[in-house]
Amino acid sequence: QIFDTWANIAKKKDLTEFSIKPIKKICGLIKKAYPKVPIIVFPRNVGNRYPDYAFQNVDCISVGNDITNKTIKKIQKKKAIQGNLKPETLMNGGEKLEKEVIKILKKFAKKPFIFNLSHGIMPKTPLKNVTKLIKLVRSYKE
């Protein structure tokens, strides 16, 4: 997985020059050397620019909470999606966790999809919430 956790602060031109182009080059080099290794790209919170990272050598785009249904559909025509539960939702647990997990699964799971957080797990997240999340994802049936 290739991370650009600062992509969200770049202006349009800078995002292309300092994130999209270099990541595209890196992905090309990786695929050339290791053609069977899947590549996931995580450009943190780039909104409608996620499709700009869906180049030929990328297998999956990891997305945040800022993605629209329209953008999801655009990406999932060509690539898998990974994401996008808020880490705070997992940490807080309860009914909202279940509601959000189901909402994400309904939104993404019809096409190639990897369930994940939109960013890293928070240190104070109770293990019981992680266990609940895993059970919800594994038992999901449409």
mmCIF file of the C-alpha atoms, coordinates in Angstrom:
data_MODEL
# 
_entry.id   MODEL 
# 
loop_
_atom_site.group_PDB 
_atom_site.id 
_atom_site.type_symbol 
_atom_site.label_atom_id 
_atom_site.label_alt_id 
_atom_site.label_comp_id 
_atom_site.label_asym_id 
_atom_site.label_entity_id 
_atom_site.label_seq_id 
_atom_site.pdbx_PDB_ins_code 
_atom_site.Cartn_x 
_atom_site.Cartn_y 
_atom_site.Cartn_z 
_atom_site.occupancy 
_atom_site.B_iso_or_equiv 
_atom_site.pdbx_formal_charge 
_atom_site.auth_seq_id 
_atom_site.auth_comp_id 
_atom_site.auth_asym_id 
_atom_site.auth_atom_id 
_atom_site.pdbx_PDB_model_num 
ATOM 1   C CA . GLN A 1 1   ? 0.000   0.000   0.000   1.00 0.00 ? 1   GLN A CA 1 
ATOM 2   C CA . ILE A 1 2   ? 1.297   3.412   -0.987  1.00 0.00 ? 2   ILE A CA 1 
ATOM 3   C CA . PHE A 1 3   ? 0.214   6.209   1.354   1.00 0.00 ? 3   PHE A CA 1 
ATOM 4   C CA . ASP A 1 4   ? 0.030   9.930   0.719   1.00 0.00 ? 4   ASP A CA 1 
ATOM 5   C CA . THR A 1 5   ? -1.482  11.129  3.967   1.00 0.00 ? 5   THR A CA 1 
ATOM 6   C CA . TRP A 1 6   ? -0.772  14.766  3.096   1.00 0.00 ? 6   TRP A CA 1 
ATOM 7   C CA . ALA A 1 7   ? -2.501  14.696  -0.303  1.00 0.00 ? 7   ALA A CA 1 
ATOM 8   C CA . ASN A 1 8   ? -5.518  16.485  1.154   1.00 0.00 ? 8   ASN A CA 1 
ATOM 9   C CA . ILE A 1 9   ? -3.602  19.726  1.734   1.00 0.00 ? 9   ILE A CA 1 
ATOM 10  C CA . ALA A 1 10  ? -2.245  20.063  -1.810  1.00 0.00 ? 10  ALA A CA 1 
ATOM 11  C CA . LYS A 1 11  ? -3.749  22.485  -4.276  1.00 0.00 ? 11  LYS A CA 1 
ATOM 12  C CA . LYS A 1 12  ? -4.948  21.043  -7.621  1.00 0.00 ? 12  LYS A CA 1 
ATOM 13  C CA . LYS A 1 13  ? -1.727  21.669  -9.585  1.00 0.00 ? 13  LYS A CA 1 
ATOM 14  C CA . ASP A 1 14  ? 0.485   20.602  -6.678  1.00 0.00 ? 14  ASP A CA 1 
ATOM 15  C CA . LEU A 1 15  ? -1.528  17.416  -6.155  1.00 0.00 ? 15  LEU A CA 1 
ATOM 16  C CA . THR A 1 16  ? -0.873  16.395  -9.746  1.00 0.00 ? 16  THR A CA 1 
ATOM 17  C CA . GLU A 1 17  ? 2.802   17.333  -9.664  1.00 0.00 ? 17  GLU A CA 1 
ATOM 18  C CA . PHE A 1 18  ? 3.807   16.119  -6.210  1.00 0.00 ? 18  PHE A CA 1 
ATOM 19  C CA . SER A 1 19  ? 1.427   13.240  -5.525  1.00 0.00 ? 19  SER A CA 1 
ATOM 20  C CA . ILE A 1 20  ? -0.331  11.798  -8.589  1.00 0.00 ? 20  ILE A CA 1 
ATOM 21  C CA . LYS A 1 21  ? 2.649   11.793  -10.982 1.00 0.00 ? 21  LYS A CA 1 
ATOM 22  C CA . PRO A 1 22  ? 5.214   10.384  -8.499  1.00 0.00 ? 22  PRO A CA 1 
ATOM 23  C CA . ILE A 1 23  ? 2.822   7.690   -7.249  1.00 0.00 ? 23  ILE A CA 1 
ATOM 24  C CA . LYS A 1 24  ? 2.014   6.716   -10.831 1.00 0.00 ? 24  LYS A CA 1 
ATOM 25  C CA . LYS A 1 25  ? 5.743   6.346   -11.532 1.00 0.00 ? 25  LYS A CA 1 
ATOM 26  C CA . ILE A 1 26  ? 6.302   4.304   -8.349  1.00 0.00 ? 26  ILE A CA 1 
ATOM 27  C CA . CYS A 1 27  ? 3.385   2.002   -9.202  1.00 0.00 ? 27  CYS A CA 1 
ATOM 28  C CA . GLY A 1 28  ? 4.763   1.449   -12.696 1.00 0.00 ? 28  GLY A CA 1 
ATOM 29  C CA . LEU A 1 29  ? 8.173   0.495   -11.321 1.00 0.00 ? 29  LEU A CA 1 
ATOM 30  C CA . ILE A 1 30  ? 6.659   -1.864  -8.747  1.00 0.00 ? 30  ILE A CA 1 
ATOM 31  C CA . LYS A 1 31  ? 4.446   -3.598  -11.330 1.00 0.00 ? 31  LYS A CA 1 
ATOM 32  C CA . LYS A 1 32  ? 7.385   -3.958  -13.698 1.00 0.00 ? 32  LYS A CA 1 
ATOM 33  C CA . ALA A 1 33  ? 9.485   -5.681  -11.020 1.00 0.00 ? 33  ALA A CA 1 
ATOM 34  C CA . TYR A 1 34  ? 6.628   -7.549  -9.290  1.00 0.00 ? 34  TYR A CA 1 
ATOM 35  C CA . PRO A 1 35  ? 3.712   -7.877  -11.730 1.00 0.00 ? 35  PRO A CA 1 
ATOM 36  C CA . LYS A 1 36  ? 1.623   -10.117 -9.465  1.00 0.00 ? 36  LYS A CA 1 
ATOM 37  C CA . VAL A 1 37  ? 1.848   -7.934  -6.351  1.00 0.00 ? 37  VAL A CA 1 
ATOM 38  C CA . PRO A 1 38  ? -1.394  -5.982  -5.831  1.00 0.00 ? 38  PRO A CA 1 
ATOM 39  C CA . ILE A 1 39  ? -0.972  -2.254  -5.312  1.00 0.00 ? 39  ILE A CA 1 
ATOM 40  C CA . ILE A 1 40  ? -3.286  -0.193  -3.114  1.00 0.00 ? 40  ILE A CA 1 
ATOM 41  C CA . VAL A 1 41  ? -2.986  3.602   -3.196  1.00 0.00 ? 41  VAL A CA 1 
ATOM 42  C CA . PHE A 1 42  ? -4.195  5.744   -0.305  1.00 0.00 ? 42  PHE A CA 1 
ATOM 43  C CA . PRO A 1 43  ? -4.369  9.458   -1.183  1.00 0.00 ? 43  PRO A CA 1 
ATOM 44  C CA . ARG A 1 44  ? -5.907  10.751  2.024   1.00 0.00 ? 44  ARG A CA 1 
ATOM 45  C CA . ASN A 1 45  ? -9.105  12.793  1.675   1.00 0.00 ? 45  ASN A CA 1 
ATOM 46  C CA . VAL A 1 46  ? -8.750  13.981  -1.910  1.00 0.00 ? 46  VAL A CA 1 
ATOM 47  C CA . GLY A 1 47  ? -12.510 14.015  -2.594  1.00 0.00 ? 47  GLY A CA 1 
ATOM 48  C CA . ASN A 1 48  ? -13.352 14.095  -6.287  1.00 0.00 ? 48  ASN A CA 1 
ATOM 49  C CA . ARG A 1 49  ? -9.669  13.521  -7.179  1.00 0.00 ? 49  ARG A CA 1 
ATOM 50  C CA . TYR A 1 50  ? -9.657  9.833   -6.140  1.00 0.00 ? 50  TYR A CA 1 
ATOM 51  C CA . PRO A 1 51  ? -10.238 8.704   -9.761  1.00 0.00 ? 51  PRO A CA 1 
ATOM 52  C CA . ASP A 1 52  ? -7.004  10.492  -10.741 1.00 0.00 ? 52  ASP A CA 1 
ATOM 53  C CA . TYR A 1 53  ? -5.152  7.760   -8.817  1.00 0.00 ? 53  TYR A CA 1 
ATOM 54  C CA . ALA A 1 54  ? -6.878  4.879   -10.620 1.00 0.00 ? 54  ALA A CA 1 
ATOM 55  C CA . PHE A 1 55  ? -4.071  4.402   -13.126 1.00 0.00 ? 55  PHE A CA 1 
ATOM 56  C CA . GLN A 1 56  ? -3.393  1.154   -14.946 1.00 0.00 ? 56  GLN A CA 1 
ATOM 57  C CA . ASN A 1 57  ? -0.890  -0.261  -12.425 1.00 0.00 ? 57  ASN A CA 1 
ATOM 58  C CA . VAL A 1 58  ? -3.096  0.319   -9.366  1.00 0.00 ? 58  VAL A CA 1 
ATOM 59  C CA . ASP A 1 59  ? -5.392  -2.474  -8.203  1.00 0.00 ? 59  ASP A CA 1 
ATOM 60  C CA . CYS A 1 60  ? -7.258  -0.682  -5.430  1.00 0.00 ? 60  CYS A CA 1 
ATOM 61  C CA . ILE A 1 61  ? -7.926  2.855   -4.175  1.00 0.00 ? 61  ILE A CA 1 
ATOM 62  C CA . SER A 1 62  ? -8.199  3.350   -0.429  1.00 0.00 ? 62  SER A CA 1 
ATOM 63  C CA . VAL A 1 63  ? -10.728 6.099   0.294   1.00 0.00 ? 63  VAL A CA 1 
ATOM 64  C CA . GLY A 1 64  ? -11.712 8.362   3.156   1.00 0.00 ? 64  GLY A CA 1 
ATOM 65  C CA . ASN A 1 65  ? -15.064 9.707   4.279   1.00 0.00 ? 65  ASN A CA 1 
ATOM 66  C CA . ASP A 1 66  ? -15.013 12.476  1.708   1.00 0.00 ? 66  ASP A CA 1 
ATOM 67  C CA . ILE A 1 67  ? -15.963 10.311  -1.271  1.00 0.00 ? 67  ILE A CA 1 
ATOM 68  C CA . THR A 1 68  ? -19.328 10.665  -3.011  1.00 0.00 ? 68  THR A CA 1 
ATOM 69  C CA . ASN A 1 69  ? -21.461 7.842   -4.403  1.00 0.00 ? 69  ASN A CA 1 
ATOM 70  C CA . LYS A 1 70  ? -20.819 9.213   -7.890  1.00 0.00 ? 70  LYS A CA 1 
ATOM 71  C CA . THR A 1 71  ? -17.049 8.998   -7.395  1.00 0.00 ? 71  THR A CA 1 
ATOM 72  C CA . ILE A 1 72  ? -17.342 5.495   -5.917  1.00 0.00 ? 72  ILE A CA 1 
ATOM 73  C CA . LYS A 1 73  ? -19.211 4.278   -9.001  1.00 0.00 ? 73  LYS A CA 1 
ATOM 74  C CA . LYS A 1 74  ? -16.655 5.903   -11.279 1.00 0.00 ? 74  LYS A CA 1 
ATOM 75  C CA . ILE A 1 75  ? -13.729 4.158   -9.563  1.00 0.00 ? 75  ILE A CA 1 
ATOM 76  C CA . GLN A 1 76  ? -15.420 0.783   -9.103  1.00 0.00 ? 76  GLN A CA 1 
ATOM 77  C CA . LYS A 1 77  ? -15.924 0.442   -12.850 1.00 0.00 ? 77  LYS A CA 1 
ATOM 78  C CA . LYS A 1 78  ? -12.164 -0.200  -13.053 1.00 0.00 ? 78  LYS A CA 1 
ATOM 79  C CA . LYS A 1 79  ? -10.686 -0.714  -9.571  1.00 0.00 ? 79  LYS A CA 1 
ATOM 80  C CA . ALA A 1 80  ? -11.421 -2.119  -6.140  1.00 0.00 ? 80  ALA A CA 1 
ATOM 81  C CA . ILE A 1 81  ? -12.222 0.267   -3.290  1.00 0.00 ? 81  ILE A CA 1 
ATOM 82  C CA . GLN A 1 82  ? -10.856 0.027   0.256   1.00 0.00 ? 82  GLN A CA 1 
ATOM 83  C CA . GLY A 1 83  ? -12.358 1.966   3.134   1.00 0.00 ? 83  GLY A CA 1 
ATOM 84  C CA . ASN A 1 84  ? -13.923 3.899   4.748   1.00 0.00 ? 84  ASN A CA 1 
ATOM 85  C CA . LEU A 1 85  ? -15.236 3.672   8.317   1.00 0.00 ? 85  LEU A CA 1 
ATOM 86  C CA . LYS A 1 86  ? -14.246 6.627   10.497  1.00 0.00 ? 86  LYS A CA 1 
ATOM 87  C CA . PRO A 1 87  ? -11.795 5.542   13.224  1.00 0.00 ? 87  PRO A CA 1 
ATOM 88  C CA . GLU A 1 88  ? -13.859 7.529   15.748  1.00 0.00 ? 88  GLU A CA 1 
ATOM 89  C CA . THR A 1 89  ? -16.941 5.465   14.912  1.00 0.00 ? 89  THR A CA 1 
ATOM 90  C CA . LEU A 1 90  ? -15.046 2.267   15.645  1.00 0.00 ? 90  LEU A CA 1 
ATOM 91  C CA . MET A 1 91  ? -13.648 3.693   18.878  1.00 0.00 ? 91  MET A CA 1 
ATOM 92  C CA . ASN A 1 92  ? -17.071 4.854   20.111  1.00 0.00 ? 92  ASN A CA 1 
ATOM 93  C CA . GLY A 1 93  ? -18.841 1.617   19.140  1.00 0.00 ? 93  GLY A CA 1 
ATOM 94  C CA . GLY A 1 94  ? -22.520 1.146   19.973  1.00 0.00 ? 94  GLY A CA 1 
ATOM 95  C CA . GLU A 1 95  ? -25.447 1.268   17.567  1.00 0.00 ? 95  GLU A CA 1 
ATOM 96  C CA . LYS A 1 96  ? -23.782 3.895   15.403  1.00 0.00 ? 96  LYS A CA 1 
ATOM 97  C CA . LEU A 1 97  ? -20.949 1.465   14.636  1.00 0.00 ? 97  LEU A CA 1 
ATOM 98  C CA . GLU A 1 98  ? -23.388 -1.166  13.384  1.00 0.00 ? 98  GLU A CA 1 
ATOM 99  C CA . LYS A 1 99  ? -25.382 1.412   11.403  1.00 0.00 ? 99  LYS A CA 1 
ATOM 100 C CA . GLU A 1 100 ? -22.276 2.867   9.703   1.00 0.00 ? 100 GLU A CA 1 
ATOM 101 C CA . VAL A 1 101 ? -20.780 -0.544  8.883   1.00 0.00 ? 101 VAL A CA 1 
ATOM 102 C CA . ILE A 1 102 ? -24.009 -1.660  7.184   1.00 0.00 ? 102 ILE A CA 1 
ATOM 103 C CA . LYS A 1 103 ? -24.255 1.666   5.337   1.00 0.00 ? 103 LYS A CA 1 
ATOM 104 C CA . ILE A 1 104 ? -20.705 1.261   3.974   1.00 0.00 ? 104 ILE A CA 1 
ATOM 105 C CA . LEU A 1 105 ? -21.260 -2.356  2.997   1.00 0.00 ? 105 LEU A CA 1 
ATOM 106 C CA . LYS A 1 106 ? -24.456 -1.457  1.124   1.00 0.00 ? 106 LYS A CA 1 
ATOM 107 C CA . LYS A 1 107 ? -22.649 1.361   -0.660  1.00 0.00 ? 107 LYS A CA 1 
ATOM 108 C CA . PHE A 1 108 ? -19.509 -0.551  -1.710  1.00 0.00 ? 108 PHE A CA 1 
ATOM 109 C CA . ALA A 1 109 ? -19.924 -4.324  -1.492  1.00 0.00 ? 109 ALA A CA 1 
ATOM 110 C CA . LYS A 1 110 ? -21.617 -4.942  -4.851  1.00 0.00 ? 110 LYS A CA 1 
ATOM 111 C CA . LYS A 1 111 ? -18.279 -4.497  -6.634  1.00 0.00 ? 111 LYS A CA 1 
ATOM 112 C CA . PRO A 1 112 ? -14.655 -5.269  -5.635  1.00 0.00 ? 112 PRO A CA 1 
ATOM 113 C CA . PHE A 1 113 ? -14.252 -3.964  -2.084  1.00 0.00 ? 113 PHE A CA 1 
ATOM 114 C CA . ILE A 1 114 ? -12.027 -4.278  0.999   1.00 0.00 ? 114 ILE A CA 1 
ATOM 115 C CA . PHE A 1 115 ? -13.576 -3.113  4.261   1.00 0.00 ? 115 PHE A CA 1 
ATOM 116 C CA . ASN A 1 116 ? -11.212 -0.892  6.248   1.00 0.00 ? 116 ASN A CA 1 
ATOM 117 C CA . LEU A 1 117 ? -11.005 2.297   8.249   1.00 0.00 ? 117 LEU A CA 1 
ATOM 118 C CA . SER A 1 118 ? -10.653 5.640   6.498   1.00 0.00 ? 118 SER A CA 1 
ATOM 119 C CA . HIS A 1 119 ? -7.442  6.116   8.469   1.00 0.00 ? 119 HIS A CA 1 
ATOM 120 C CA . GLY A 1 120 ? -5.560  4.361   11.277  1.00 0.00 ? 120 GLY A CA 1 
ATOM 121 C CA . ILE A 1 121 ? -7.117  2.752   14.317  1.00 0.00 ? 121 ILE A CA 1 
ATOM 122 C CA . MET A 1 122 ? -7.206  5.013   17.371  1.00 0.00 ? 122 MET A CA 1 
ATOM 123 C CA . PRO A 1 123 ? -5.092  3.829   20.337  1.00 0.00 ? 123 PRO A CA 1 
ATOM 124 C CA . LYS A 1 124 ? -7.994  3.854   22.812  1.00 0.00 ? 124 LYS A CA 1 
ATOM 125 C CA . THR A 1 125 ? -10.302 1.773   20.596  1.00 0.00 ? 125 THR A CA 1 
ATOM 126 C CA . PRO A 1 126 ? -11.774 -1.046  22.712  1.00 0.00 ? 126 PRO A CA 1 
ATOM 127 C CA . LEU A 1 127 ? -10.985 -4.534  21.428  1.00 0.00 ? 127 LEU A CA 1 
ATOM 128 C CA . LYS A 1 128 ? -14.676 -5.467  21.788  1.00 0.00 ? 128 LYS A CA 1 
ATOM 129 C CA . ASN A 1 129 ? -15.529 -2.842  19.141  1.00 0.00 ? 129 ASN A CA 1 
ATOM 130 C CA . VAL A 1 130 ? -12.974 -4.322  16.743  1.00 0.00 ? 130 VAL A CA 1 
ATOM 131 C CA . THR A 1 131 ? -14.417 -7.792  17.370  1.00 0.00 ? 131 THR A CA 1 
ATOM 132 C CA . LYS A 1 132 ? -17.931 -6.471  16.706  1.00 0.00 ? 132 LYS A CA 1 
ATOM 133 C CA . LEU A 1 133 ? -16.767 -4.829  13.474  1.00 0.00 ? 133 LEU A CA 1 
ATOM 134 C CA . ILE A 1 134 ? -15.195 -8.062  12.224  1.00 0.00 ? 134 ILE A CA 1 
ATOM 135 C CA . LYS A 1 135 ? -18.362 -10.031 13.014  1.00 0.00 ? 135 LYS A CA 1 
ATOM 136 C CA . LEU A 1 136 ? -20.539 -7.471  11.228  1.00 0.00 ? 136 LEU A CA 1 
ATOM 137 C CA . VAL A 1 137 ? -18.420 -7.529  8.076   1.00 0.00 ? 137 VAL A CA 1 
ATOM 138 C CA . ARG A 1 138 ? -18.075 -11.317 7.979   1.00 0.00 ? 138 ARG A CA 1 
ATOM 139 C CA . SER A 1 139 ? -21.784 -11.925 8.534   1.00 0.00 ? 139 SER A CA 1 
ATOM 140 C CA . TYR A 1 140 ? -23.035 -9.312  6.059   1.00 0.00 ? 140 TYR A CA 1 
ATOM 141 C CA . LYS A 1 141 ? -25.479 -10.646 3.505   1.00 0.00 ? 141 LYS A CA 1 
ATOM 142 C CA . GLU A 1 142 ? -27.237 -8.428  1.037   1.00 0.00 ? 142 GLU A CA 1 
# 
